[in-house]
Amino acid sequence: MIEQLKETRHKVVGTKQTLKALEKGEALAVFVAKDADAKVTGPVIALCEARGVELHYVESMLELGKLCGIKVKAATAAILKS
């Protein structure tokens, strides 16, 4: 699934965008950085569990940012249903 995050153009990066995608039912899978602040990731994880969305953990925010093709850290990201 991590390879799919790298390759897809249908994704959002960041907590606000990920939450929006989850609320709209557009998220196929969500990625959360293990070293991100729990206050930031908590609502995303809770919504994933409530909606039955696949949840994956990535070691660090820096690694998640790189996987998303950005040069900054990212706490969360989601692959969208195309």
Beta strands, then each sheet from edge to edge (+ up, - down):
strand 1: 11-13
strand 2: 27-33
strand 3: 54-58
strand 4: 76-80
sheet 1: 1+ 4- 2+ 3+
end
